[in-house]
Amino acid sequence: MHVSQGRNGGLGLALPSAFAFGSSGVAAKPLIEAGLDPLHVVWLRVAGAALVMLPVAWRHRALVRRKPALLAGFGLLAVAGVQACYFAAISRIPVGVALLIEYLAPALVLLWVRFVQRRPVTRAAAVGVVLAVGGLACVVEVWAGLGFDPVGVLLALAAAGCQVGYFVLSDQGSDAEDAPDPLGVIAYGLLVGTVILTAVARPWRMDWSLLAGSADLGGSQVSAALLLGWVVLIATVLAYVTGVISVRSLSPQVAGVVACLEAVIATVLAWVLLREHLSAPQIIGGTVVLIGAVIAQSSTPEAPAGPSGPVAGGAAVEVAPPFAARTTSPDRV
């Protein structure tokens, strides 16, 4: 019962996280169309979230001494790496193609678990990943763009690799007595990501006056500051907090498949709020993604709980990364 409740609670957090991450594009696209550079929007997103989480970082300042590698890795991969690589990729290849390649991350997580950690994975988890990735291909209509730039493909694969780091690092130490508080890890990850992105985005070149104006959201004028507030507070702070905590209950590979719902949510919100057309293949693909997520969520077998907590059986897919040391994804704008 304890394990089942934990998984249900993890799913209850993973779904809001997917919605929050998925809503980032709808809020950020009007800002970009208003004149802000995409990298500047990314920097504002991460830096604003880091500022909000600053009190949390101070409260968990001991983490700097206890887990420096984890904090650096989370900031580099889960925050800065995913976003920087993704935006560099979409400057060379179609957005749909880049998104599909990035969302190969759940499959890559399974490879990590199977071949790096040498742990068995259930067939249901593998089937869930295959369905989710196949459905995602329909959601983003990958066949619509076939002009592949090799560098762009490599950058999108790098984004996928960074997203694997997000899932694996979020699961770090979940079974250890000295497991770091996920809120502290997020706070310092955002701070590290801000430093890295500052060097890349060069925010001092940004036209700050644009934030005092308005942006077009589906034909309506909305305050740019309000849109930025949504991107920072909902699509970043709330998304990261719920996402990282959910990974600890669901396991990285299951949470990774659930995270594929971000693409579905982003497409539906763009249809409703930005009046972007949703085709029949996209609707079918979204349904397939949902089915894959449900299958993967139900794939982890329950194990009896002992004195020290749940014990995974031989067929379990629970992950305990050797990095004694997840962003979603944590990433797209």
C-alpha positions in Angstrom: 0.0 0.0 0.0 2.8 2.4 0.9 4.5 1.9 -2.6 1.2 2.3 -4.4 0.3 5.5 -2.5 3.8 6.8 -3.2 3.4 6.2 -7.0 -0.1 7.8 -7.0 1.3 10.8 -5.2 4.2 11.0 -7.6 1.8 10.9 -10.6 -0.3 13.6 -8.9 2.8 15.8 -9.0 4.1 14.7 -12.4 0.9 15.8 -14.2 0.9 19.4 -12.8 4.6 19.5 -13.6 3.9 18.5 -17.2 1.2 21.1 -17.5 3.4 23.8 -16.0 6.3 22.9 -18.3 4.0 22.5 -21.3 2.5 26.0 -20.8 5.9 27.7 -21.1 5.8 28.0 -24.8 2.3 29.6 -24.9 3.4 32.2 -22.5 6.9 32.8 -24.0 6.0 32.8 -27.7 4.2 36.2 -27.5 7.3 37.6 -25.8 9.6 36.4 -28.5 7.2 37.7 -31.2 7.2 41.0 -29.4 10.9 41.3 -30.0 12.7 39.5 -27.3 15.5 37.1 -28.3 14.7 33.5 -27.4 17.9 33.2 -25.4 17.0 36.3 -23.5 13.6 34.8 -22.6 15.4 31.7 -21.4 17.7 33.8 -19.2 14.8 35.8 -17.8 13.1 32.6 -17.0 16.0 31.0 -15.2 17.3 34.1 -13.5 13.8 35.1 -12.3 13.2 31.6 -10.9 16.7 31.6 -9.2 15.8 34.9 -7.5 12.5 33.5 -6.2 14.3 30.4 -4.9 17.1 32.4 -3.3 15.7 32.1 0.3 15.5 28.3 -0.3 19.1 28.3 -1.4 20.2 30.1 1.7 18.3 27.7 3.9 20.1 24.8 2.3 23.5 26.4 1.9 25.1 23.3 3.5 24.5 21.6 0.2 27.3 23.5 -1.4 29.7 21.6 0.8 27.9 18.3 0.9 26.9 17.9 -2.8 28.9 20.3 -5.0 29.1 17.9 -7.9 25.3 17.3 -7.8 24.5 21.0 -7.8 26.9 21.8 -10.6 25.6 18.9 -12.7 22.0 19.8 -12.1 22.6 23.5 -13.1 24.7 22.5 -16.1 22.6 19.7 -17.5 19.0 20.0 -16.1 18.8 23.8 -16.3 21.3 25.4 -18.7 22.2 22.5 -20.9 18.7 21.4 -22.0 17.5 24.9 -22.8 20.7 26.1 -24.5 21.0 23.0 -26.7 17.3 23.0 -27.6 17.3 26.6 -28.7 20.5 26.2 -30.7 18.9 23.1 -32.3 15.7 24.8 -33.4 17.8 27.5 -35.1 19.0 24.8 -37.5 16.2 22.2 -37.8 12.4 22.3 -37.5 11.0 22.7 -34.0 9.0 19.5 -34.3 12.0 17.4 -35.3 14.1 18.9 -32.5 11.4 18.2 -29.9 11.0 14.6 -31.0 14.8 14.0 -30.8 14.9 15.6 -27.4 12.0 13.4 -26.2 14.1 10.4 -27.0 15.3 11.0 -23.4 12.9 8.5 -21.8 14.2 5.8 -24.1 17.8 6.8 -23.3 17.0 6.6 -19.6 16.0 3.0 -20.1 19.3 2.4 -21.8 21.0 4.0 -18.8 19.2 1.8 -16.4 19.7 -1.4 -18.4 23.3 -1.0 -19.6 25.0 1.5 -17.2 23.3 0.5 -13.9 22.8 -3.1 -15.2 19.3 -3.3 -13.8 16.4 -5.0 -15.5 13.5 -3.0 -16.8 9.9 -4.3 -17.3 8.5 -4.9 -20.7 5.6 -2.6 -19.9 8.0 0.3 -19.3 9.7 -0.3 -22.6 6.3 -0.6 -24.4 5.2 2.7 -22.7 8.3 4.5 -24.0 7.8 3.1 -27.6 4.2 4.2 -27.6 5.0 7.6 -26.1 7.8 8.4 -28.6 5.6 7.1 -31.5 2.7 9.2 -30.4 5.0 12.2 -30.0 6.1 11.8 -33.6 2.4 12.4 -34.5 2.0 15.3 -32.1 4.9 17.2 -33.6 4.2 16.0 -37.1 7.8 15.1 -37.7 7.1 14.2 -41.3 6.5 17.9 -42.0 10.1 18.8 -41.8 12.8 16.6 -43.4 15.6 19.1 -43.9 18.1 17.8 -41.3 21.1 19.8 -40.5 23.7 17.4 -39.0 24.8 20.0 -36.4 21.2 20.7 -35.5 20.5 17.0 -35.0 23.6 16.7 -32.8 22.5 19.7 -30.7 19.0 18.2 -30.3 20.6 14.9 -29.2 22.7 16.9 -26.7 19.5 18.3 -25.4 18.1 14.8 -25.0 21.3 13.8 -23.2 20.9 16.7 -20.8 17.3 15.8 -20.1 18.5 12.3 -19.2 20.8 14.0 -16.7 17.7 15.9 -15.4 15.8 12.6 -14.7 18.8 10.8 -13.3 20.0 13.6 -11.0 16.5 14.2 -9.7 16.4 10.7 -8.5 19.8 11.0 -6.8 19.9 9.7 -3.3 16.2 9.1 -3.1 16.9 5.9 -1.0 19.8 7.3 1.0 19.5 8.6 4.6 21.4 11.8 3.7 19.4 12.4 0.5 19.6 16.2 -0.4 16.4 18.2 -0.2 15.1 18.5 -3.8 14.1 22.1 -3.2 17.7 22.9 -2.3 19.0 21.1 -5.4 16.6 23.0 -7.6 17.5 26.4 -6.0 21.2 25.9 -6.5 20.7 24.4 -10.0 18.9 27.5 -11.0 21.7 29.7 -9.6 24.3 27.7 -11.5 22.2 27.7 -14.6 21.8 31.5 -14.4 25.6 32.0 -14.3 26.1 29.7 -17.3 23.2 31.3 -19.3 24.4 34.8 -18.5 27.6 34.1 -20.4 25.6 32.6 -23.3 22.6 35.0 -23.6 24.4 38.2 -22.7 21.3 39.9 -21.1 23.0 43.3 -21.1 22.2 43.4 -24.8 18.4 42.9 -24.2 15.8 45.6 -24.9 14.4 45.8 -21.4 11.7 48.3 -22.5 9.8 45.5 -24.2 8.9 44.1 -20.7 7.0 47.3 -20.0 4.7 46.9 -23.0 2.3 44.2 -24.1 2.3 41.1 -26.3 -0.3 39.5 -28.5 -1.8 36.3 -27.1 -4.2 34.8 -29.6 -5.4 38.2 -30.7 -5.6 39.8 -27.2 -3.0 42.2 -25.8 -1.5 40.8 -22.6 1.0 42.5 -20.3 4.5 41.3 -21.1 5.3 41.4 -17.4 2.3 39.1 -16.7 3.5 36.6 -19.3 7.0 36.7 -17.9 5.6 36.1 -14.4 3.8 33.0 -15.6 7.0 31.7 -17.3 9.0 32.3 -14.1 6.6 31.3 -11.3 4.5 28.6 -13.0 6.5 27.2 -15.9 9.8 27.2 -14.0 9.5 27.3 -10.2 6.3 25.2 -9.9 7.3 22.9 -12.8 10.8 22.1 -11.4 9.6 21.6 -7.8 6.8 19.2 -8.7 8.8 17.5 -11.4 11.8 16.7 -9.2 9.8 15.5 -6.3 7.6 13.3 -8.6 10.7 11.5 -10.0 11.5 10.3 -6.5 8.2 8.5 -6.3 7.8 7.3 -9.9 11.5 6.5 -10.8 13.2 8.4 -13.6 12.1 6.3 -16.6 8.4 6.3 -15.6 8.5 10.0 -14.9 10.2 10.6 -18.2 7.4 9.0 -20.1 4.8 11.0 -18.1 6.8 14.1 -19.0 6.1 13.4 -22.7 2.6 14.8 -21.9 4.3 18.2 -22.0 4.3 18.2 -25.8 0.6 17.2 -25.8 -0.3 20.0 -23.3 1.8 22.5 -25.2 0.0 21.6 -28.4 -3.5 21.8 -26.9 -2.7 25.2 -25.2 -1.3 26.6 -28.4 -4.5 25.5 -30.1 -6.8 27.1 -27.6 -4.8 30.3 -26.7 -2.7 30.9 -29.8 -5.3 29.6 -32.3 -2.8 27.2 -33.8 -4.5 24.4 -35.7 -4.5 20.9 -34.2 -4.6 18.2 -36.9 -6.2 14.8 -36.7 -2.7 13.1 -36.5 -1.8 15.3 -33.6 -5.0 14.4 -31.7 -4.3 10.7 -32.4 -0.7 11.1 -31.4 -1.7 12.8 -28.1 -4.0 9.9 -27.3 -1.1 7.4 -27.9 1.2 9.4 -25.7 -1.4 9.3 -22.9 -1.7 5.5 -23.3 2.0 5.1 -23.2 2.3 7.2 -20.1 -0.4 5.1 -18.3 1.2 1.9 -19.3 4.6 3.0 -18.0 3.1 4.4 -14.8 1.5 1.0 -14.0 4.7 -0.9 -14.9 6.6 -0.7 -11.6 5.7 -3.8 -9.6 4.9 -3.4 -5.9 7.4 -4.7 -3.5 7.1 -5.5 0.2 8.2 -2.9 2.6 10.8 -3.8 5.1 12.1 -1.9 8.2 14.1 0.4 5.9 11.3 1.0 3.4 10.3 -0.5 0.1 12.5 -3.2 -1.3 12.6 -3.6 -5.1 12.4 -7.1 -6.5 14.5 -8.5 -9.3 12.1 -7.2 -12.0 11.6 -3.8 -10.6 12.6 -0.7 -12.5 13.4 1.5 -9.6 16.5 3.5 -10.1 19.3 4.3 -7.6 21.9 6.1 -9.7 25.6 5.3 -8.9 26.2 9.1 -9.0 26.1 9.3 -5.2 25.7 11.5 -6.1 16.2 14.7 -13.1 14.0 19.3 -16.0 12.1 18.8 -17.8 11.6 18.9 -19.1 12.2 21.3 -17.8 13.4 23.3 -20.6 11.5 24.5 -23.6 10.1 28.0 -24.0 
